[in-house]
Amino acid sequence: MPRIPSPAAAHIGSIIAEVRRERGLSVDDLASKTKIDSSNIRSYEAGRALVGLHYLVRIADVLGVEPGALLNGIELSMFEKNS
């Protein structure tokens, strides 16, 4: 089943990418440190997949931020599917 992007996935992914770049990490660096496949990291950052809670916490830990920082600005409406 193909992954369907959502505004929430795109928003969270853009924050992950921004913080990762601020920390001077490549996608491969983040993948290695979190033990999450680099293709998944790329999918999260591109908004093609919504990161699960467990992975979100692992990413936040490596980036040195609270998990909530990666959710800043998220609203419930961003999770609703377009009809």
LINRA-V328974 format. One record per run of one state. SS is the DSSP state (~ for helix, > for strand, _ for the rest). FROM is the first residue (numbers start at 1). TO is the last residue. Records with the same first field share a line. If there is no record, write none. Layout:
# LINRA-V328974
SS: FROM-TO ; FROM-TO
This chain:
# LINRA-V328974
_: 1-6 ; 23-26 ; 35-37 ; 47-52 ; 64-66 ; 72-75 ; 80-83
~: 7-22 ; 27-34 ; 38-46 ; 53-63 ; 67-71 ; 76-79
